[in-house]
């Protein structure tokens, strides 16, 4: 039976990393449904990368499938948001916060 968990916790991060929820979007294909769009900024070893990820809102028992949509060199939150805005059914996080 599906269960609801904190999707952001599915992202692997270290103490030096940061994760920003950008909004929600449709996941298509296998595992179709709504997903949380997040940008994970990974810092370590003198390098910084931003990963744009789509994480299912409702997962199966165990670790949910995290879709890596883009890898950007450096801390690139604005370009990550621009990519997220092109995803099917994208709803920005600030709109979600106002609706809650």
C-alpha positions as CSV (number, residue, x, y, z in Angstrom):
1,X,0.0,0.0,0.0
2,X,1.4,3.5,-0.9
3,X,2.3,5.8,2.0
4,X,3.1,9.5,2.2
5,X,6.5,10.4,3.6
6,X,8.7,13.5,3.5
7,X,9.9,13.4,-0.1
8,X,12.9,15.8,0.5
9,X,14.3,13.2,3.0
10,X,14.8,10.9,0.0
11,X,17.6,13.2,-1.3
12,X,21.1,12.3,-0.2
13,X,22.8,15.3,1.4
14,X,25.6,16.1,3.8
15,X,26.0,18.8,6.5
16,X,27.6,21.0,3.9
17,X,24.8,20.6,1.3
18,X,21.5,22.4,1.1
19,X,18.1,21.4,-0.4
20,X,15.6,23.9,-1.6
21,X,12.0,22.9,-2.6
22,X,11.1,24.7,-5.8
23,X,7.6,23.4,-6.2
24,X,5.6,20.4,-7.6
25,X,5.4,18.9,-11.1
26,X,3.9,15.9,-12.8
27,X,6.0,12.8,-13.0
28,X,5.4,10.9,-16.3
29,X,6.1,7.4,-17.3
30,X,6.9,4.8,-14.7
31,X,5.7,6.0,-11.3
32,X,3.5,8.7,-12.8
33,X,1.9,11.2,-10.3
34,X,2.8,14.4,-8.6
35,X,6.4,15.0,-7.4
36,X,8.3,17.5,-5.4
37,X,10.9,19.5,-7.5
38,X,14.0,20.3,-5.4
39,X,17.4,21.7,-6.1
40,X,20.2,20.1,-4.0
41,X,23.4,22.1,-3.8
42,X,26.2,19.7,-3.0
43,X,29.4,21.1,-1.6
44,X,32.5,19.1,-1.0
45,X,36.1,18.5,-2.1
46,X,36.3,22.1,-3.3
47,X,33.6,21.5,-5.8
48,X,29.9,22.7,-5.9
49,X,27.2,21.2,-8.0
50,X,23.4,21.8,-8.2
51,X,21.2,18.8,-8.9
52,X,17.6,19.4,-10.0
53,X,15.6,16.4,-8.7
54,X,12.0,15.2,-8.9
55,X,10.9,13.1,-6.0
56,X,7.5,11.3,-5.8
57,X,5.1,12.7,-3.3
58,X,3.7,9.2,-2.6
59,X,6.2,6.4,-2.6
60,X,6.3,2.7,-2.0
61,X,7.8,1.2,1.1
62,X,11.5,1.7,1.1
63,X,13.5,4.3,-0.8
64,X,11.5,6.1,-3.4
65,X,12.8,6.7,-6.9
66,X,14.5,10.1,-7.2
67,X,14.8,11.4,-10.8
68,X,17.9,13.5,-11.5
69,X,16.7,16.0,-14.1
70,X,19.8,18.2,-14.4
71,X,23.3,18.7,-13.1
72,X,24.6,22.3,-13.0
73,X,28.1,23.3,-12.1
74,X,28.2,25.7,-9.1
75,X,25.4,27.0,-6.9
76,X,22.8,27.5,-9.7
77,X,19.4,28.0,-8.0
78,X,18.0,30.5,-10.6
79,X,18.9,28.3,-13.6
80,X,17.5,25.3,-11.8
81,X,14.2,27.1,-11.2
82,X,14.1,28.1,-14.8
83,X,14.4,24.5,-15.8
84,X,11.8,23.5,-13.2
85,X,9.3,26.0,-14.6
86,X,9.3,24.0,-17.9
87,X,8.2,20.8,-16.3
88,X,4.6,19.5,-16.9
89,X,2.2,20.9,-14.4
90,X,4.8,22.9,-12.5
91,X,3.5,24.8,-9.4
92,X,6.0,27.0,-7.7
93,X,6.6,26.6,-4.0
94,X,5.4,30.0,-3.0
95,X,2.0,29.3,-4.6
96,X,1.8,26.0,-2.7
97,X,2.5,27.8,0.6
98,X,-0.3,30.4,0.0
99,X,-2.7,27.6,-0.7
100,X,-1.9,25.7,2.5
